[in-house]
């Protein structure tokens, strides 16, 4: 900004600047307007193309999570359970829900499910051996941290991978137990320690 003094300043008198006429508004150049319009059109048509073709090209997406209506009356997930001794009794508890079993830092329920599903579905699906290796790794990590004193949890006697099927209720309420459970794989601690 150019400042022009109107007169020389005296000893204790403030300077009164005036603005030069350089700040007068000028219209935006035509090429800048076309650039903004072009960017908006590319973003809009890129997203529309991905929605119509149901494909994903970065940075566009057709948002598959919200792209379809679920019509099935059941929900099937796989979940890891642990066999532990609690109060002198053997209990089967869900690893991500049990208050006795501390959560491992980077393995919340969502991540653990993705890892287990990836192992189970590898090589065409129903890959019991890959699922057992993944479960054995989880037991090793859990027991190593428990033995080092990082947390105080019960010894994991066995880990089991179940496929749980929940009946979806029309009112949205949650059932206490799944309508069907199927054992997919089981790994005892003795097998892991060998």
C-alpha positions in Angstrom: 0.0 0.0 0.0 1.4 3.4 -0.9 1.2 6.1 1.8 1.5 9.7 0.9 2.1 12.3 3.5 0.0 15.4 3.2 2.5 17.7 4.8 5.7 17.4 6.9 5.1 16.3 10.5 5.9 18.7 13.3 7.5 17.7 16.6 4.6 16.2 18.7 2.0 16.0 16.0 0.8 12.6 14.5 1.3 11.9 10.8 -2.0 11.8 8.9 -1.6 9.4 6.0 -3.9 9.3 3.0 -4.3 6.2 0.8 -3.2 6.4 -2.8 -5.8 5.5 -5.4 -4.1 2.1 -5.9 -6.8 0.3 -3.7 -9.7 0.9 -6.0 -11.4 -2.5 -6.7 -10.7 -4.0 -10.1 -12.7 -6.8 -11.6 -11.3 -10.4 -11.5 -9.5 -11.3 -14.7 -11.4 -13.5 -17.1 -8.8 -16.4 -17.0 -9.2 -16.6 -13.2 -13.0 -16.9 -13.5 -12.6 -19.7 -16.1 -10.1 -21.5 -13.9 -12.5 -21.5 -10.9 -15.4 -22.7 -13.1 -13.2 -25.4 -14.6 -12.1 -26.7 -11.2 -15.7 -26.8 -10.0 -16.8 -28.7 -13.2 -14.0 -31.2 -12.9 -14.8 -32.0 -9.3 -18.6 -32.2 -10.0 -18.3 -34.4 -13.1 -15.6 -36.5 -11.5 -17.9 -37.4 -8.6 -20.9 -37.9 -10.9 -18.9 -40.2 -13.1 -17.8 -42.4 -10.1 -21.4 -42.5 -8.8 -22.8 -43.6 -12.2 -20.1 -46.2 -12.9 -19.7 -47.3 -9.3 -15.9 -47.0 -9.5 -13.4 -45.1 -7.5 -10.7 -42.9 -9.0 -8.8 -40.7 -6.4 -9.9 -38.2 -5.2 -13.5 -39.1 -6.2 -15.7 -41.8 -4.7 -19.2 -43.2 -5.1 -19.4 -43.6 -1.3 -20.2 -47.4 -1.3 -21.2 -47.3 2.4 -24.2 -45.2 1.6 -24.8 -46.3 -2.0 -27.1 -49.2 -1.4 -30.0 -50.1 0.8 -29.6 -53.2 3.0 -32.5 -55.6 2.5 -31.2 -58.6 4.4 -32.8 -59.4 7.7 -29.6 -60.6 9.3 -26.1 -59.3 9.9 -23.1 -61.7 9.9 -19.7 -60.8 11.5 -16.7 -62.7 12.6 -15.4 -62.1 16.1 -12.6 -63.3 18.3 -13.4 -64.9 21.7 -11.0 -66.0 24.5 -11.3 -68.8 26.9 -10.1 -67.6 30.4 -10.3 -68.7 34.0 -12.5 -66.3 36.0 -13.4 -67.0 39.6 -12.1 -70.6 39.3 -14.5 -71.2 36.3 -13.7 -71.5 32.6 -15.4 -68.7 30.7 -15.7 -67.8 27.0 -15.7 -64.0 26.5 -15.6 -61.8 23.5 -12.1 -60.2 23.3 -13.3 -56.7 22.5 -16.1 -56.7 25.1 -14.6 -58.5 28.1 -13.7 -56.1 31.0 -11.0 -58.7 32.2 -9.1 -58.6 28.9 -7.3 -55.3 28.3 -7.5 -53.9 24.8 -4.2 -54.1 22.9 -3.2 -50.6 21.8 -3.8 -50.6 18.0 -6.3 -53.4 17.9 -9.8 -52.1 18.5 -12.8 -54.1 17.4 -12.9 -52.7 13.9 -9.3 -53.3 13.1 -9.2 -56.7 14.6 -12.2 -57.7 12.6 -10.6 -56.5 9.4 -7.4 -58.4 10.1 -9.3 -61.6 10.9 -11.6 -61.3 7.9 -8.6 -60.7 5.6 -7.0 -63.8 6.9 -10.2 -65.9 6.7 -11.0 -64.8 3.2 -7.5 -65.1 1.8 -6.9 -67.7 -1.0 -10.6 -67.9 -2.0 -12.2 -67.8 1.4 -12.5 -70.2 4.4 -8.8 -70.2 4.9 -8.6 -71.9 8.4 -4.8 -72.0 8.4 -4.3 -68.3 7.8 -7.0 -67.5 10.5 -5.2 -69.8 12.9 -1.8 -68.1 12.3 -3.4 -64.7 12.9 -5.1 -65.9 16.1 -1.8 -67.4 17.3 -0.1 -64.0 16.6 -2.7 -62.3 18.7 -2.3 -64.8 21.6 1.5 -64.4 21.4 1.2 -60.6 21.5 -1.3 -60.7 24.4 0.7 -63.2 26.5 4.0 -61.3 25.9 2.5 -58.1 27.1 0.8 -59.8 30.0 4.0 -61.6 31.1 6.0 -58.4 30.8 3.6 -56.7 33.3 2.3 -54.2 30.7 -1.2 -55.0 31.9 -2.8 -57.4 34.5 -5.2 -59.6 32.6 -6.1 -63.3 32.9 -4.1 -66.0 31.0 -5.7 -66.8 27.7 -6.2 -70.5 27.6 -7.6 -70.6 24.1 -8.7 -68.2 21.4 -11.7 -69.0 19.1 -12.9 -67.4 16.0 -16.7 -67.4 15.6 -19.0 -66.4 12.8 -22.0 -64.6 14.5 -25.3 -64.0 12.8 -27.6 -61.5 14.3 -31.3 -61.1 13.3 -32.0 -57.5 12.4 -35.1 -56.2 14.2 -37.4 -53.8 12.5 -37.5 -51.5 15.5 -33.7 -51.2 15.6 -33.3 -52.7 19.1 -30.3 -54.9 19.9 -30.5 -58.6 20.7 -28.5 -59.8 23.7 -27.3 -62.9 21.9 -26.7 -63.7 18.2 -29.3 -65.9 16.5 -26.6 -68.2 15.2 -22.9 -68.8 16.1 -20.5 -71.0 14.2 -17.0 -71.9 15.3 -14.5 -71.2 12.5 -11.1 -71.8 14.1 -9.7 -72.5 17.5 -6.1 -72.1 18.8 -5.1 -73.3 22.3 -2.3 -71.6 24.2 -0.3 -74.9 24.3 -0.1 -74.9 20.5 1.2 -71.3 20.5 3.9 -71.9 23.1 5.4 -74.9 21.3 
